[in-house]
């Protein structure tokens, strides 16, 4: 089960992910991020506090926006990841490419 | 061995019949000679009677054989056979009479021998006519066999057999016992004559023909009967009475009664014949519809039969059929006796009607029934709209048009509904069948893919006496994205690789084969571990889809100095059991997955390290399918379980450790099929 909610806080777009992301629903995540980017969002913060599991297909979604966002000057940050989920990002090495913060405040402060 | 000639029953009984008749003639003429010359020939009448019975039986034998042998026993040819026999017998007899008229008062006309000869001819012809007709009638009566009818017929046959021998009992006198027997046999004959079920199956034209034939049978039968009674009246000329036989007389009555019944019933069936024919056509159409489910036939053929069947069932003057297609909207499939202009006029009128629009918007297609409408159109005054429902959705409609008002009655609508349902089932089955065939083919293709992919993994793993190695891989679907391989660089140096494509199934399998191609080429260049990953990243970046990546680990083992060089590209860390420390740990090397950074930046994100090993140390390479496997409570197998298993079983051989790991993984998820990702592992134990 996966549910994604987005809301705006100042200049930031918060993307709240609840549940598990696997091959069957990674498209949903892709669509959410794409629609934010298409609407001109410059700062996307992903709230991972309720993300229970992410499969390689889900990681592939984040990965596929890396270069595009770099070119467009869009910042994508993830915060409040469960240690186990963070481990998955870390094993793949994505923590070196995507900024991952323990809390929302730290993510906002970091420029 | 004496070879017995096969006995031909037909010919044999035919021959016997002739011989018996000749014997009969001879006996009777001898007796006549004796009577004329006042000599006692000493031939008892019983002798004649026995020959007579023999003659009956042989004739029966012949016809029973000849008629049943003829496979082409349609009703008309049966009746025609009886009619022709009757007419032939009558014609012969007429010729004989003509002959006597021509003779006039000459001496020959009174010649008793000649008269007796003709008497015997008449007897033979009458017998043949009666027995052959009786067998033909039997075929007609038993057309629709039921146990009861068969019993009735057998009773009648038995009674006839008794009647043959009745002559011994009453000595050929006309007494009450004769009348009694005659009444019983005639009664049985009348009961049997009620079986006329063959008549409705005749077409209108065949009925007329059969009327004509039956008329001939009645005519010739009556004539022969009349002649027979003439002979009885002139008994003094003939020394023996052959014709006043209970068997013959009752058979005579039976033949005539059945012919009369058939004649009358056929006559009265004529007006309703078209209804029966219509029903028969409907039944045949129904059969055609249900048979047209062959995969090689198209839906159009089924619908073609449907429209024709419905039109003939409703006597429709015109019809057309439309199908709803997702891509092209409504499409015309068939039209009959109607042009596009009229069709459009009618369509407009239909859509303008309230009942029709309500009908169109019905939400449950199963509830839809044919809709009969009255139309205000110069040519067609009533129409019937029939929905074509396949798999609970309306796939189209059939419209029947008639030039008369209220042209569709309840029976027509019922039969048309049945036709349509049958056709819909045929179409549905046809679609399902094609789908099943398609699926079958995909399954076959997948099996081939599975076989090909299996062959991409090495059967023999390169190693020397310094270490033992084994590996295992299992795909969640038919094919998967996990990969492992080994390569011997020189006498002491070996490369081990394990890789995992993101995602699973067919797309992962294709990427896996690309990975193998790239790894196999790079491996031979004898590169360093991080350089290997650099080049692999650059090559894979060119062929991976944007949201796909590959994780891999590489080990370059040098058995001469007991070290290995290791790099990890985003792959799950490798577990190493160190005998000296008596514990297992995951090797800490940083590295980014392949295909994530598709430029030169990648080399900053991958590192390599050298590790040394000792005898008894174990390396466990695996893919994330193992640690991410979940049980019913949604718990993951996890790294710690892997670690503790290796710590417990470190003393076993690589093969045994592998088995222990896979078994406990299966125990954890409760069943092999429960792991929804590809998983692989490779165990190395240094000696």
Interface residues (C-beta under 8 A of the other chain):
Chain A: X23 X30 X53 X55 X56 X57 X59 X60 X61 X63 X64 X66 X67 X84 X91 X92 X93 X94 X96 X97
Chain B: X500 X502 X503 X504 X546 X547 X548 X549 X551 X569 X570 X571 X572 X573 X590 X591 X592 X593 X596 X597 X598 X605 X624 X628 X636 X677
